[in-house]
Amino acid sequence: MKLVRFVPQAGTGSDTPRWGVLEDNEIQVLSEEPFAGISREDTALSLPEAQLLPPVMPGKVVCVGYNYIGHIEEMGQQVPDEPLLFLKASSAIVGSGDDIILPPESERVDYEGELAIVIGTRCRRVSTSEAEQVVLGYTILNDVTARDLQRKDGQFSRGKSFDTFCPLGPWVVTDLDPLKSNVVTRVNGEIRQDAAISSMIFTPAFLVSYVSQAMTLEPGDVIATGTPAGVGPLAEGDEVSISVDGLGILANPVRSEQDR
């Protein structure tokens, strides 16, 4: 099932965000958020009649660093004994098709293609075996990073959280086995990252459990599971697209702050 968050295109209805189920290029409108279950209205609209938004607006985005051996090696780091967690500001979220804005404060902004977990149920201290029960589904996230500022600051908050630095989407897919998928990042059509999600050090289920030991996870919260090898800089005029088998494509053009 593909869950989308959308507003009707201009002139076709309210600008209040709604949820829907995408089937065969048609959106079946939901009467409420899908976290308590799927409740469909009798209304539908075609995909071209809708403007897709980021599929969720989480209270928090919890990111995982150094979860693929290749990325650890290219960053000159050691394999961690347990996941490295950091938070990314939810104000950085944009949807597929929205611009990534290069801020003047940074001279190097990198793409990082990732699988993202969307939490469906409020939970605390769940076990790995229970993790699947609290997951709504999966989507794609670009953990855009001002690499020079990350190194300068010695921590991740500023370099990861500029406005537009968290492209998310295009939708949430339920009933997906992410360990059977690959994450592929392209810049201007050229493959830069390509890795099996099964090669993660820490699995999605383990990450849900691990994060929930420290903090309560709320419906709509997002866990970004880490990026594989091949991260690199973006430049004005680029288009970066990230695909995960079964999840579609998250694509964003890159613009400078001066061009906004």
Secondary structure, DSSP 8 states (H G I E B T S, - for coil): -EEEEEEE-TTSS--S-EEEEEETTEEEEESS-GGG---EEEEEEEGGGEEE--S---S-EEEEES-SHHHHHHTT----SS-EEEEE-GGGEE-TTS-EEE-TT-S-EEE-EEEEEEE-S-BSS--GGGGGGGEEEEEEEE--EEHHHHHHHSSSHHHH-STT-EEEEEEEESS--GGG-EEEEEETTEEEEEEEGGG-SS-HHHHHHHHHHHS-B-TT-EEE----S--EE--TT-EEEEEETTTEEEEEEEEEGGG-
